[in-house]
Amino acid sequence: MQISIDQSEGLERLVNIALEPNDIQSKVDAKLVELGKEVRLKGFRQGKVPKNILIQRFGQHARQEVLGQLMQDSIERAIKENDLKIIAAPEVVKADDTENGGFEFQAKVELMPVVPSIDFEKIKIEKQVADISTKDIDGMIKNLQKQKQDWKESKGKIANNDLVTIEYSATGKGVTYPAEGTEKMGVLLGESKVPKELKDAMIGLKAKETADLELKFPEDFNVTELANKKAKFSFEVTDVRKSKLPTVDEEFIKSFGVESGDEEDFKNDIKKNLNRELTQTINNIFKENALKSLRKACKDTMLPDSMIAKESQHMAQQEQQRAAQMGQVDAALQDASEFTEAAKERILNTLIIQGVAKKQDIKTDFAKVRDQINEIAQTFEKPQEVIQMYYQNQDLMANVEQNVIEAQVMEWIESNVSIKEKKMSFDAIMKPAA
């Protein structure tokens, strides 16, 4: 057997293999001997079929079977002897019998991409940092009050943050909405995405009062027929409700799981939760910034086309599933080619993380796996059932283990690159400007 490797484009390699006639024939003969012991042919006793009859009846089939096994064995040998790290099964692109009874074929393989060595000490990465302030805690308490706020009907004038219901119609060039009568719309002033002109027109009105104005609706207005259109907008206020926030007392505090009902315990609990959310967000942002910098250091890394195509298709399917989960039943099928660049980034991220883990011999810390599962479980009503579900599901466990090893790699990266801290507020990190 003769083996040679040709370099094709990029990470593609062509494995050329020539099988010797004697090797093939000896195995074909052995195969026919086996068949001769078992085959039953009319006119011959079992095991007594002449060799020439066996060759005539089964020779071609035996040769094909032998060639199939020899091709598989020889490709595996070629890959092992040449230390080829391939990403998928080899593809036979050419195969021919030779005049002397031998056989030659060519198989195409794609190699696993190799990330270049990175000098981590020269990599500079910004890391956002923040502390939880009293203002942040008070703001969260206010949000929790809003979750339990009571809306009381009001006959007074509309003010900011009121919940207002109107009946309206809009007419203009190329637009009449609704086609007949009026349409109801609820507006939470101060939070809803309504044009400023409409909000200003509502302020000061009372229930049963009306107003007319010319409006240019924004592109993202929630009524498709009016989005990005100009129209005369006529409305009547049908209901005005003002918010009554609950008092932060023992009953209110206990409703959020703080058994003592003590305000200091409540604030400490909130601070703990905010710190957890802040840490997770900071780590996610750092990971994104770090991988972006590391991708630049590996920008010349060649990636196999098949790997990019597969990841692009996977991302397109994920986007389609996301759209379906959001109720977008008519969402167009996603074009995988639109995800090519994102797929390249994701592949390179994975290669970088795997490369660091291998080079630094970073193994999964199963104590951290257990801690993460417990942390996830605590967000559910029956934590023990969730924990049991994770340990009985290989896919869920694999996902947690992957998250843990990635976090361990990012910890190593953070310890070995140049970090520039950027002091920010909690809100600036958690609610970045669009």
Buried (B, 14 or more C-beta within 10 A) or exposed (E): EEBEBEEEEEBBBBBBBBBBBEBBBEBBBEBBEEBBEEBEBEEEEEEEBEEEBBBEBBBEEBBEBBBEEBBEEBBEEBBEEEEBEBBEEBEEEEEEBEEEBBBBBBBBBBBBBEBEEBEBEEBEBEBBEBEBBEEBBEBBBEEBBEEEBEBEEBEEBBBEEBBBBBBBBBEBEEBEBEEEEBBEBEBBBEEBEBBEEBBEBBEEBEBEBEBEBEBEBBEEBEBEBBEEBBBEBBBBBBBBBBBEEBEBEBEBBBEEEBEEBBBEEBBEBBBEEBBEBBEEBBBEBBBEBBBEBBBEBBEEBEBBEBBBBBBBBBBBBEBBEEBEEEEEEEEEEBEBEEBBEEBBBBBBBBBBBBBBBEEEEBEBBEEBBBEBBEEBBEEEEEBEEBBEBBEEEEEBBEEBBEEBBBBBBBEBBBEBBEBEEEEBEBEEBBEEEE
